[in-house]
Amino acid sequence: MARQPIRMLATGAAYVLAYVCLTLYGPPASRSARPVLALSATALAALGAAVLSLRAARASQGAERTFWTLFGLAAGAHVLSDVAFLAQALRLAHAEALMLPGHLGFYAFSALSLVGFSARPDRPRSSRLADTAAVEWTMALAGFYFLLFFFGGAPTSAPRSGWEVVFTLQEALPAAAAMWLAAVTREAPFQRVYALLASGYAGALLWAAIGSWVGGRFASGLYGPRDVVWMLPFVGMAAAACCPRAPFVVAAAPAPGRGRGWLAASALVLPPLLDLSVRAAGVDPARANERSLVTLTAVVVMSSLLALRLRAAPRDTLSAAEVPGGPGARAARTAHLAFASGVAHELNNPLMAVAGWAEVVHDRGEGGPTVLRLLEASRAASDAVAQLQKVVQAGVAEPAPRALPE
């Protein structure tokens, strides 16, 4: 088992070396075949890392499961991005509709990798607490990317120099996090896991710098040595996923309460409020429709993350051995009502903001059927929240059941 990571690392290195040799010394590929070959090779490396990471997550416990799940999702997002761009390279029908998912997968890979390092499996925590923190970090990064696209525009329309800084930061931040964790962590097997991940992410960053310095085919992508930048992180990820799992440690139960839930709910309100404010101020009206599309995408992503956050929110651990009507049953009843009230409260205000934004856009005749579906969905969700609030109020007003006679 101890040799398996080394074997996987050697296999990945051989795969990368074979690709470099093929692009440098193999038969020249046609212009139309170059992106197909490059994206196929990258997608295959990402797919292998995703499978191994998710398999490691199934065999893990606590924060370590969250850690490997995030890296599996990061590799999977890169696979989806490669597939979307591959469909465009093959000129398949409706391939243009995959442009947005392709870019989302590309940025999701970097974001989920960075969140994965924040999970810190070397610090024992319960799965629920680790999942909540991971979703909150993901929402924070999603908010950052929303602001980036909202004010900066798409990479194809914005100045190239500005987006080169963004691309470099996306490669540098995960590499820096991996190297720092590898340097400060001494616990087994996490020190080795971090070291292998650092070899992949930092190796990609170093290879990109070498390509810029050497120039020529080393500096260009699309079936060239430069494509190795997108393969090296998955080589390190696959090798790290083959490391032994850590022994299971019972983590302390999380403290009750909603914690930072109000921040997660506020993140959902930011995109539509910002879009309405910019429209009202008349800032760059020519890009109003593009900003609305970015806003709509952010609302969908944030809504999904908020639902995950509520699902993963820590709750009190209640004893199942309490008799009906006893102190444990009353505590369980109170805790369930408090949790339902918190869910209703955290969902109500963001839903009102989203519904208001959708109504304004729809009344202006913009957005088309997409905004209409969003409006109908937000109204249906508001009705469900209203029913939940009625259930909570009825539960609070209802007297607690009496204990059974002994």
N, C-alpha and C positions, 0 to 999 in steps of 0.2 A: 504493500500500500504506500510505503514511503517513497518508492521509486516511481510511482505512477505520475506524479506531477512532472518529474524530470523527463519521463518518456513523452508526456503530452507536450512539454515545452520543446523538446527536440523535434517532434512531429510538426508542430507549428512552424518552427524555424525552417525545417526542410520545405514546407509548403510555401513560405515566403520566398526562400531562396530560389525555388523552382520557378516561381512567378517572375522574379526579377530576371533570371536567366532567359526565360521565354520571351520577355518583352525586349531584352537587349539583343539576344542572339538568335531568336527564333524567326520563322518566316514573317515578313511584315503583314499586318492585318489591314484590311480596307478601312476607309474612314467610317463607314457605317457599322462595321463589326467591332471597332475599338471600344466604344462605350458598352456594348453588350458583353464583351469578354471581361472588361474591367469590373463592371457591376456584378456580373455573375460570380467572379472570384471573390469579391468582397462579401457578397451575400452568403456564400458558402461558409466563409470563415465566421461571420456573425451568427449564422444558424447553428454551427457547432458549439460556439460559446454559449448561446442561449439555451440549448438543450442541456449542456453540462451544468450550467448555473441553476436552472430550474430543478434538475435532478438533485443537486446539492441542497437546494432549499427544502425539498421533500424529506431529506435525511437530517435536517437540522431542527433546532428548537430555539425559542425565544428570539432575541435580536439577531442571531445568526441566520434564522430563516428569513427575516425581513431583509437582511443584507443581501443574501443570494437571490431573493425574489426580485429586488430592485435591479441587480445586475443582469438577471435573466430578461427582465422587461426592457432594460436599456439595449441589450443586444437584439432583442426582438423588434424594438422600434427601428433599429438600423436596418434590419432585414426588410421591414415594410417600406422604409425609405428607398432601399436599393431596388425593390420590386417595382415601386411606383415609377422611379426614374428609368428602370429597365423597360417598362411598358411604353414609356415615351420614346426611348431609343428604338424600339421595335415598331413604332408608329401604329400601335394597336388602336382599335376603335375606342373613342371616349378616353384616350390616354391623358388628354389635357386636364380632365377633371381630377386626375391624381397628382397634379402639381402641388396643391396645398397639403394633402397627406404626406407627400414626399418630403416637403420642407419640415413639417411637424415632426416626422420621424427622425429627421436629421438633428433637429435641436433637442428632441426628447432624449436622444442617446446621451448627449452631454449633460443634460439636466439630471436624468436619472442616475448617471454615473456619479455625479457630485453628491446627490442625495444618498446614494448607496454608501459612500464613505462616511457620511454623517451618522449612519446607523450604529457604528462602533460596536460590533459584536464582541469585542474584547471586554466590554463593560456589560455584565449580565443585566438584562432587563426582560420584562415579560413581552411576549409577542404583541399584545394589545398596545402596550405603551410605546413600543418601538414603531408599530404601524402608524399610530397617531402622529408621532414626531415626523415620520417619513412623509406622510401626506401633507403636513403643515409646511415642511421644507419645500415640497414639490409645488405647493400653491404659491409660496413666496417666489420661486424661480419662474413659475408661469406668469405671475404678475410682472416680473422684470422683463420677460420676453414680450409680454403684451405692450408695455411702455416702449420697448425698443422698436417694435414693428409699427406701433401707432404713430410715433413721432419720426421714426427713421425711414419708414417705407420698406418695401421688399428689397432684397439684395440686388435684384435685376434693375431696379429703378434708382437706387441710391448710389452715391459715389463709392467706387470700389475700395478706396483706401480706408474708409470708415468701417466697412464690413470685414476687411482683412484684420482689423484690430479685434472685432468680435470673434472671428474664426480662431485667431491665435489664443484669445482668452479661453475659448471653449476647449482647446487642446491643453492649455497650460494649467488651468485650475484643477482638473482631475489628476493630472500628473503630479502637481505640487502636493495635493492632499494625500495621494498614495505614497509619495516619498517621505512625507512628514510622518505618517502613521507607521511606515516601515522603520523609521529611525527611532521613534519613541516607544514602540510596542515591544515587549519582551515575552508576552504570554504565548505559549504554543497552543494551537497551530497558527495563530493569527499573525505572528511576525512573518512567517513564511508566506502566508496568503497575501499580506500587504506587499511583501517584497516582489512576489510574482506579478501582482497587479501593477506595481510601480515599474517593473521592467517593460511591461506592455505599453502603458500610457506614456511614460517618459521616453521609451524607445521611439514611439511615434513622433513625439515632439522633437527629439534629436534628429530623426531621419528627415523631418520637414526642414529643419535648419540646414542640414547637409545638402539637401536638394536645392535650397535657395542659394547656397554658397557655390555649389558645383555648377548649377545651371544646366542648360541643354535638356535632354530627356529626363534627367533626374528632377527637374523643377516642374515638369508638366505632368498632368494626370491623364486619364482616359487611356488606359492600357500602356502604362509606363511605370518605371520604378517608383514614381511619386505615389502610386496607389497603395504602396505598402503602409503608408501613414494610417490608412483605414483598416488595415489587417492586424497590425502589431498589438493594439489593445485587446483584441479577441484572442490572440495567442496567449498573452499573459492571463487573461480571464479564464480561458479553458484550463490552463495548467493550475491556476489557483483553485478552481472548482474541484480538482481532483485531490486536493489535500484532505487529510483526515478531518472529520468533524470534531468539534470541541465537546467535552463532556457536558451533559445537561446540568445546569445549575438552576435551582428554584429561586427566581427573583422575587424581591419584595413586592407585595401587592400595591398597586398605584393608589395614590390618595384620591378620595372622591372629589367630584366637582367637574365643571365644564372646562376649567383651565383656560386655554387660549382659544376656545371655540369662537369667541366674538371676533377675533382677528380673522379667522377663516371665513366667517360670514361676511365680514367687511370687504374681504378681497373679491367677493362675488359682486358687490355693489360698485366697485371702482370702475370697471370698464364702461357700463352704460352711463354712469354719471359723468365720466370724463368725456365720452362721446357727445352727450347732450350739451355739456359746457362748451366744448370746442365749436360745435355747430352754432350755439347761441352767440358766441363771440365772433363768428364769421372768419375763423382762422383757416386759411388755405381751402376755400370751398371746392376747388377742383378735385381735391382728394377726399371729399366727404364720403363718397360711396366706398372707396377702398378702406377708409377707417372704420366704416360701419361693418364691413366684412370681417376685419380684424377683431372688432368688438364682439360680433356674434360668435366667432370662433372662440374667443376668450371666455365668453359666458358659458358656452357648452362645456369647455374644458374645466372651468372653475366649478360649475354645477356638479359635474361628475366627481371631482376631487372633494367637494364639500360633502357629497353623499358618502364617499368613502371615509371621510373624516368622522362623520357622525356614527357610521357603523363601527369604526375602530376606537371611538372615544372610550376611555377607561370608565368602568362602572364598579360599584361596590361588589365584592364577593359575598354572597349571602349563603347561609347554611340551609341545606335542603332537609335537615332533620328537625326543623321546628314544627310544633303542632299548630294546626289551624287556629288562628285567633291569638296565639301567644306573641311574645315580644318579637321573635324572629319574623313571624308572618306580618306583623304590623310594620316592621322595619322594611321588609321586602316590598310591601304595598306602597309605603312612602317613597322608597327609592325608585320604584317603577314609575310612580306619578311624577316624581321630580325629573326623571330622565325624559319622560314624554313631554313635560312642560318645557324642558330645555330644548328639545328637538323642535317643538312648535315655535318657540321664541326665536331660535337661530334661523329658521327657515322663513318666517313670516316677512321680516323686513327686506331681506334680499329678493324674495319673490315679488313683493310690491314694487321694488325698484326696477326689476327686470320687466314686469308687466307694464309699468308706466313708460319705460323707454320704448318697448315694443309698440305700445299704442301711439306714441308720438310719431315714430317712424312710419307706422301703418297709415295714420291719418294724413301724412304728407304724401302718400302714394309711393313710398320707397320700400325696398326690401322684397316686394313680391310675395310669393307663397311661402318663402322661408320664414319671414317675419310673422306671417299669419299663423303658421304652425307653432312658432315660438309663443305667440300670444295665446293661442288655444291651450298649449301645454301649461303655461304659467297660470292661467285661470283654473285649469283642472287641479294643479298642484295647490293653489290657494284654497280651493274648496276642500281638498283633503286636509290641509293644515287647520282649517276652520273646524272640521269634524273632530280632529285630534284635540283641539282646544276644548271642545264641548265634552269630550270624554274625560279630560283632565278635570274640568270644573265639576262634572258629575261625581267623579271619584273623590274629590276633596270634600264635597258636600255630604257624601254618603257616610254614615257612621261606621266605624270599624266593627267587624263581626265579633261576637262574643266568643270567649274561649269555651271549648267543649267541657262539660262536667267530667270530673274524674270518676 
